[in-house]
Amino acid sequence: MKKGFITVALSVLLSVLAAYGVLKAATVNQGKDNVSNPVNNTVTKTVNLAQTDYPDLTYAAEAAVEAVVYVEVTATQQYQIDDNPFYRFFFGDEMPQSRQVQGSGSGVIIRPDGYIVTNNHVVANATKIQVTLNNNKTYEATVIGADPATDVALIKIDAQGLSTLPFGDSDKLRLGEWVLAVGSPLGYQLRSTITAGIVSAKGRQMAHDPRERTTLQIESFIQTDAAVNPGNSGGALVNKTGELVGINTAIVSQTGSYSGYSFAVPANIVKKVVGDLIDFGSVKRAVLGIRMADLTDALAKQLKYDSVDDMTKKLKLSSLSGVYIDEVVKGGSADKAGVKEGDVLIAIDGETLQNGSAVQVKVNSYHPGDKAKLTVIRDGKEKTIEVTFQGSSSENGTEVAEGEIAFYGTTLKAAPKETLEKLGLERGVLVSSVSTGKMLEAGASEGLVITYVNDQPVSKPQDVVDIAKAAKRSVYIEGVTANGRKAFFGFGKE
């Protein structure tokens, strides 16, 4: 009996010692990065995934939900019936040219006094905007400004002491990092919905070929797999510390609903845009004045190289980073600085540029008049060029070229003496070019000489800009067309 008891006791003791040994071994290995494999004499990198290593997203979710709002919009939609004989036959000329439509999206409160950032496509052509907070309070909102190039808009409600989301540094986001998408997918009933995912990619572009765009678009989207649907547009992309790192903008889907990919405008772009809208009323965007292409095999073959590797070798590039400059805009920032067609731009102010998207984002961080150092490869040698950025032609009052100023989609310059004499005028400002904008919509044409703005005589471009800027609501233009006819038209500033 005693012998049997001793045998059992020894068995128990050995089992305890064995279990302790296993536990001790596991404890010793915990926290070590490298583990040796005695079978094949290799070293394997290991990562410990203790439960505490997973992010706690509750703080970020609870903070974000109070600062994300539901945006309901009434907007004007134009009928496309001008070339449709069916409508003309049944309705004649009495068919209404537009209608009011309802839409919705999301927004993020960025200041306690009611400033809210959303997407431009959410509030475009809006005649009425209502904002509902997470506590169900509803306010009328007004548009402070919008930037179609980045699809960012700023609206404001009359309120104080609101919960806000602080801006984070979107450049510091890492692939695989956890993020939350907060917004109102599919309408009012799903307000304040929170989904989670990881950062899938950075610097994404939606357009296949940037050279085919008809309007300026700055795209460097954060791609995530957080579920986003129609109605999430304008909502927040938040990191695990509760900072705003992006504004949810788009999805890629064949059905119109979430299919696993969503895209957000990086917070660093948003911050610059809304800062300009608050400070200046418009985005003060720097323009480099180049057409560029990413370094690819297709480009290499187009340029008569065997491959992109052959191109890299012959141009003496250290890597595939950078963009090939295939056109320099005459009179633009790059042209004046001495940049040439065929240069490869690899860095701006020491920041390496991987592709065209990175160039756009970097240039967008500057204001007109700022200086920067471009690093280019020319004839196999690295060269540093200092550039002074000019402004976008879409910004009123910005100097587009020597002696020319942008004004609502047109370019203005002092009317030449011979032009004034031909039209029998003593003074005036020449419209030297016309593109999309309020002036074109109102009836402006190239060659028009503006003589009066809001009943005040003008003799130089800055006169036109200053008088229009001082106007509270509308701008009225009087002038003479290139063929000598009098012209009079106006447009609203809002």
C-alpha positions in Angstrom: 0.0 0.0 0.0 2.8 2.3 1.0 4.8 1.4 -2.1 1.8 2.1 -4.3 1.2 5.5 -2.7 4.9 6.4 -3.3 4.6 5.4 -7.0 1.5 7.5 -7.5 3.1 10.5 -5.7 6.2 10.2 -7.9 4.0 10.1 -11.0 2.2 13.2 -9.9 5.4 15.0 -9.1 6.9 14.2 -12.5 3.8 15.4 -14.2 3.9 18.7 -12.4 7.6 19.1 -13.2 7.0 18.4 -16.9 4.1 20.9 -17.0 6.3 23.5 -15.3 9.0 22.8 -17.8 6.7 23.4 -20.7 5.3 26.6 -19.1 8.8 27.8 -18.4 9.9 27.2 -22.0 6.9 29.1 -23.3 7.6 32.0 -20.9 11.2 32.2 -21.9 10.3 32.3 -25.6 7.6 34.9 -25.1 8.9 38.3 -26.3 11.7 36.9 -28.3 11.8 37.9 -32.0 14.0 35.2 -33.3 13.6 31.4 -32.7 16.2 28.9 -33.9 15.1 25.8 -35.7 17.5 22.9 -34.9 16.2 20.8 -37.7 17.3 23.0 -40.6 19.5 25.4 -38.7 17.4 28.4 -39.7 16.1 31.4 -37.8 12.5 32.3 -38.0 11.1 35.8 -37.2 8.1 35.4 -34.7 5.6 37.9 -33.5 3.7 37.3 -30.2 0.0 37.9 -30.5 -1.1 38.2 -26.9 -4.7 39.4 -26.4 -3.5 42.8 -25.2 -1.7 43.4 -28.6 -5.0 43.9 -30.4 -6.1 47.5 -30.6 -8.8 48.7 -28.3 -11.0 50.8 -30.6 -13.6 51.7 -28.1 -12.2 55.2 -27.2 -11.7 56.1 -30.9 -15.3 54.9 -31.7 -16.9 56.8 -28.9 -15.0 60.0 -29.6 -15.6 59.9 -33.3 -19.4 59.2 -33.2 -20.0 62.4 -31.3 -18.2 64.5 -34.0 -19.7 62.9 -37.1 -22.9 64.3 -38.4 -25.7 63.3 -40.9 -26.0 65.7 -43.8 -29.2 66.0 -45.8 -29.2 68.0 -49.0 -31.7 69.4 -51.4 -30.0 70.1 -54.7 -30.9 71.3 -58.2 -30.5 68.8 -61.0 -30.6 69.9 -64.6 -32.6 67.9 -67.2 -30.7 66.8 -70.2 -33.4 67.4 -72.8 -32.0 69.9 -75.3 -31.2 67.2 -77.9 -34.1 64.9 -77.1 -36.9 65.2 -79.7 -39.2 63.0 -77.6 -39.4 65.5 -74.8 -39.7 68.4 -77.3 -42.6 66.7 -79.1 -44.7 66.1 -75.9 -43.7 69.1 -73.8 -42.5 71.8 -76.2 -40.5 74.6 -74.6 -42.5 74.5 -71.4 -40.7 71.4 -70.0 -38.9 72.5 -66.8 -35.1 72.6 -67.2 -34.3 71.5 -63.6 -35.8 69.8 -60.6 -35.1 69.5 -56.9 -33.6 66.2 -55.7 -32.8 64.9 -52.2 -29.5 63.4 -51.2 -27.6 62.6 -48.0 -24.1 62.1 -46.8 -21.9 62.6 -43.7 -19.7 65.3 -42.2 -17.1 65.8 -39.5 -17.1 68.6 -37.0 -13.6 70.1 -36.9 -14.2 73.2 -34.8 -16.5 73.6 -31.8 -18.1 76.7 -33.4 -19.8 74.7 -36.1 -17.3 74.2 -39.0 -17.9 70.8 -40.6 -15.9 69.2 -43.4 -17.6 66.9 -46.0 -17.3 66.0 -49.7 -17.9 68.5 -52.4 -20.1 65.9 -54.3 -22.4 65.8 -51.2 -23.2 69.5 -51.2 -22.7 70.4 -54.9 -25.6 72.5 -56.3 -27.3 72.5 -52.9 -30.2 74.8 -52.3 -30.8 73.6 -48.7 -28.5 71.7 -46.3 -29.6 70.2 -42.9 -27.2 68.8 -40.4 -28.2 66.3 -37.7 -25.9 65.7 -34.8 -25.5 62.5 -32.9 -27.8 63.9 -30.2 -30.6 64.3 -32.8 -30.4 68.1 -32.9 -30.8 69.5 -36.4 -29.4 72.7 -37.9 -29.5 74.6 -41.2 -26.0 74.7 -42.7 -24.3 77.0 -45.3 -21.5 76.3 -47.6 -18.3 78.2 -46.7 -16.4 76.9 -49.7 -15.6 73.8 -51.8 -12.7 72.4 -53.8 -13.8 70.0 -56.6 -10.1 69.0 -57.3 -9.9 67.2 -53.9 -13.7 66.7 -53.5 -13.6 68.5 -50.2 -16.1 71.0 -49.0 -16.6 73.1 -45.8 -20.0 73.9 -44.3 -21.0 75.7 -41.1 -23.9 75.6 -38.7 -24.8 78.1 -36.0 -23.7 76.3 -32.9 -21.1 76.4 -30.1 -19.4 73.9 -27.9 -19.6 71.0 -30.3 -17.6 67.8 -30.1 -14.8 67.7 -32.6 -12.2 65.4 -34.1 -8.6 66.5 -34.1 -6.6 66.1 -37.3 -4.0 63.4 -37.3 -1.0 63.0 -39.6 -2.1 60.9 -42.5 1.4 60.6 -43.8 2.3 58.5 -40.7 -0.4 55.8 -41.5 1.1 52.4 -42.0 -0.1 49.6 -44.2 -2.1 47.1 -42.0 -2.9 49.8 -39.4 -6.4 49.6 -37.9 -8.8 52.4 -38.8 -12.5 53.1 -38.3 -15.0 54.5 -40.8 -17.8 56.5 -39.2 -20.8 57.9 -41.1 -24.4 57.4 -42.2 -24.5 54.6 -44.8 -27.7 54.3 -46.8 -29.5 57.2 -45.0 -31.0 58.5 -41.8 -31.9 55.1 -40.3 -28.2 54.0 -40.1 -26.8 57.2 -38.7 -23.6 57.0 -36.7 -22.5 53.6 -38.0 -19.0 52.5 -37.2 -17.0 49.9 -39.2 -13.4 48.8 -38.8 -10.7 47.7 -41.2 -7.1 48.2 -42.0 -5.2 50.5 -44.3 -4.9 48.4 -47.5 -2.9 50.9 -49.6 -1.8 54.5 -49.8 -1.5 57.0 -52.6 -4.2 55.4 -54.7 -5.6 57.1 -57.9 -9.0 56.4 -59.2 -8.4 57.6 -62.8 -6.6 55.2 -65.1 -4.7 57.9 -67.0 -4.2 61.3 -65.4 -3.4 62.8 -68.9 -7.0 62.1 -69.9 -8.6 64.3 -67.3 -10.4 67.4 -68.4 -10.3 69.0 -64.9 -7.7 69.2 -62.2 -8.0 66.3 -59.8 -5.7 65.6 -56.9 -5.9 62.0 -55.9 -3.8 60.2 -53.3 -6.5 58.2 -51.6 -6.1 56.0 -48.5 -7.5 52.6 -49.4 -9.1 50.6 -46.6 -11.3 47.5 -46.2 -13.6 49.2 -43.7 -17.2 48.8 -45.0 -18.4 52.1 -46.6 -21.6 52.6 -48.6 -23.5 55.5 -50.2 -24.2 58.0 -47.4 -20.7 57.4 -45.8 -19.3 60.1 -48.2 -17.9 63.0 -46.1 -17.6 60.8 -43.0 -14.6 60.2 -40.8 -11.7 57.8 -41.2 -10.2 57.6 -37.7 -7.1 55.9 -36.3 -7.0 54.0 -33.0 -6.2 57.1 -31.0 -9.3 58.9 -32.2 -7.6 61.3 -34.7 -9.1 62.2 -38.1 -6.8 60.7 -40.7 -9.1 60.9 -43.7 -12.5 61.8 -45.2 -14.3 58.8 -46.7 -15.1 59.6 -50.3 -15.6 56.7 -52.7 -16.0 53.0 -53.2 -15.1 50.8 -56.1 -18.0 48.5 -56.9 -19.9 46.9 -59.8 -23.1 47.0 -57.8 -23.0 50.5 -56.2 -22.6 49.0 -52.8 -19.6 48.0 -50.7 -17.5 45.3 -52.3 -14.4 45.3 -50.1 -12.7 48.5 -51.1 -13.2 52.1 -49.8 -11.2 55.3 -50.4 -10.6 58.4 -48.2 -9.0 61.7 -48.9 -5.9 62.0 -46.5 -6.3 64.3 -43.6 -3.2 66.3 -44.5 -4.8 67.3 -47.8 -8.1 68.0 -46.1 -6.4 70.2 -43.5 -4.7 72.4 -46.1 -7.9 72.8 -48.1 -10.2 73.7 -45.2 -7.5 76.0 -43.8 -7.5 77.9 -47.1 -11.3 78.0 -47.3 -11.5 79.5 -43.8 -8.6 82.0 -44.2 -9.1 83.0 -47.8 -12.5 81.8 -49.0 -10.8 79.8 -51.8 -8.0 77.2 -52.1 -4.7 78.9 -52.8 -3.2 76.1 -54.8 0.4 76.1 -56.1 0.9 74.8 -59.7 4.2 73.4 -61.0 3.2 73.5 -64.7 4.3 70.1 -66.0 2.8 67.1 -67.6 4.3 63.9 -66.1 4.2 60.2 -66.4 5.1 57.4 -64.0 8.2 55.3 -64.9 6.7 52.2 -66.4 7.5 49.7 -69.2 4.8 51.2 -71.3 6.4 54.7 -71.0 9.9 53.2 -71.6 8.8 51.6 -74.9 7.1 54.8 -75.9 10.4 56.6 -75.4 12.2 54.0 -77.5 13.8 52.2 -74.6 13.8 48.4 -74.4 12.3 48.3 -70.9 11.9 50.4 -67.8 15.1 48.8 -66.5 16.9 49.8 -69.7 15.5 53.3 -69.3 16.6 53.5 -65.7 20.1 52.3 -66.6 20.6 54.8 -69.5 19.2 57.7 -67.6 21.4 56.7 -64.7 18.5 56.6 -62.2 19.2 55.0 -58.8 15.7 53.6 -58.6 12.3 53.7 -60.3 11.2 56.5 -58.0 10.1 59.7 -59.7 8.2 60.9 -62.7 9.2 61.6 -66.3 8.4 65.1 -67.5 7.1 64.9 -71.0 5.8 68.5 -71.2 6.6 71.8 -69.6 3.9 74.5 -69.7 5.2 77.7 -71.3 5.3 80.5 -68.8 4.6 78.2 -65.8 6.5 77.7 -62.6 8.7 74.9 -63.9 9.4 76.7 -67.2 10.6 79.8 -65.5 12.8 77.8 -63.1 14.5 76.0 -66.0 12.9 72.6 -65.9 13.1 70.9 -69.3 11.2 68.2 -71.1 12.9 64.9 -70.6 13.9 65.6 -67.0 13.1 63.0 -64.4 11.8 64.7 -61.2 12.8 62.6 -58.2 12.3 64.8 -55.2 10.9 68.1 -53.9 12.6 69.8 -50.9 14.4 66.5 -50.3 11.3 64.4 -50.2 11.5 61.4 -52.5 8.6 61.1 -54.9 7.4 57.6 -55.9 4.9 58.6 -58.6 2.7 61.3 -60.1 0.2 61.1 -57.2 3.0 61.9 -54.7 4.1 64.9 -56.8 0.5 66.2 -56.8 0.2 65.9 -53.1 3.5 67.5 -52.4 2.9 70.5 -54.7 -0.6 70.9 -53.2 1.0 71.5 -49.8 2.5 74.8 -51.1 0.9 78.1 -51.7 1.4 80.4 -54.7 4.6 82.4 -54.1 6.3 79.6 -52.0 9.8 78.4 -53.1 11.0 74.9 -53.3 14.0 72.9 -54.5 13.4 70.4 -57.2 15.8 67.5 -57.7 15.9 66.2 -61.3 18.0 63.8 -63.3 19.1 65.4 -66.6 21.6 63.7 -69.0 22.4 61.2 -66.3 23.3 63.8 -63.7 21.5 65.0 -60.6 20.5 68.6 -60.7 18.9 70.9 -58.1 16.5 73.6 -59.4 14.8 76.3 -57.3 11.3 77.0 -58.3 8.8 79.7 -57.2 5.3 78.3 -57.4 2.6 80.2 -59.4 -1.1 79.7 -58.6 -3.9 77.7 -60.3 -5.7 79.5 -63.0 -9.0 78.8 -61.2 -8.1 81.1 -58.3 -9.4 84.6 -58.5 -6.6 87.2 -58.3 -3.8 84.7 -58.9 -1.2 85.6 -61.4 -1.3 83.0 -64.1 1.5 84.4 -66.3 3.3 87.7 -66.5 0.7 90.5 -66.3 -2.3 88.1 -66.4 -4.7 87.4 -63.5 -7.3 84.6 -63.1 -11.0 85.6 -62.6 -13.8 83.1 -62.4 -12.5 80.8 -65.1 -11.1 83.6 -67.3 -7.7 85.2 -67.7 -7.6 89.0 -67.5 -4.8 91.4 -68.7 -4.5 95.1 -69.4 -6.1 95.9 -72.7 -3.5 96.9 -75.4 -3.6 100.4 -76.6 -4.4 99.3 -80.2 -7.4 97.2 -78.9 -8.8 100.2 -77.0 -8.4 102.5 -80.1 -10.1 99.9 -82.3 -13.1 99.7 -80.0 -13.2 103.5 -79.3 -12.5 103.0 -75.6 -10.3 105.1 -73.2 -9.7 102.3 -70.7 -10.6 98.7 -70.1 -9.5 95.2 -69.1 -9.1 92.4 -71.8 -10.5 88.9 -71.3 -7.6 87.1 -73.0 -8.9 83.5 -72.4 -12.1 81.8 -71.3 -12.6 78.4 -69.7 -15.2 76.7 -67.5 -16.5 79.0 -64.8 -19.0 81.6 -63.8 -17.8 84.1 -66.4 -18.4 81.7 -69.3 -21.8 80.7 -67.9 -22.8 84.3 -67.7 -21.8 85.1 -71.3 -18.2 86.2 -71.3 -16.2 85.6 -74.5 -12.5 85.8 -75.4 -11.6 89.3 -76.6 -14.2 91.0 -74.4 -13.0 94.3 -73.0 -14.4 94.9 -69.5 -15.1 98.6 -68.9 -17.2 98.6 -65.7 -17.7 96.2 -62.8 -20.6 97.0 -60.5 -20.9 100.5 -62.2 -17.2 101.2 -61.3 -14.7 101.9 -64.2 -11.8 99.5 -64.5 -8.4 100.0 -66.2 -6.3 97.1 -64.9 -7.0 93.4 -64.0 -6.6 94.0 -60.3 -9.4 96.6 -60.4 -11.8 93.9 -61.6 -10.7 91.4 -58.9 -10.9 94.0 -56.1 -14.4 95.3 -57.0 -15.8 91.8 -57.3 -14.2 90.7 -54.0 -15.8 93.7 -52.3 -19.3 92.8 -53.7 -21.6 91.2 -51.2 -23.7 89.1 -53.5 -23.5 89.7 -57.2 -21.0 90.9 -59.8 -22.2 92.9 -62.9 -20.0 93.2 -65.9 -20.2 95.9 -68.6 -18.0 95.9 -71.7 -17.5 95.6 -75.4 -17.0 92.4 -77.3 -14.2 91.8 -79.9 -16.6 92.6 -82.7 -17.6 96.0 -81.1 -21.0 95.0 -79.6 -21.9 96.1 -76.1 -22.1 93.4 -73.4 -23.8 93.4 -70.1 -24.2 90.4 -67.8 -23.9 89.3 -64.1 -23.6 86.4 -61.8 -23.9 85.6 -58.1 -20.8 85.1 -55.9 -22.4 82.3 -53.9 
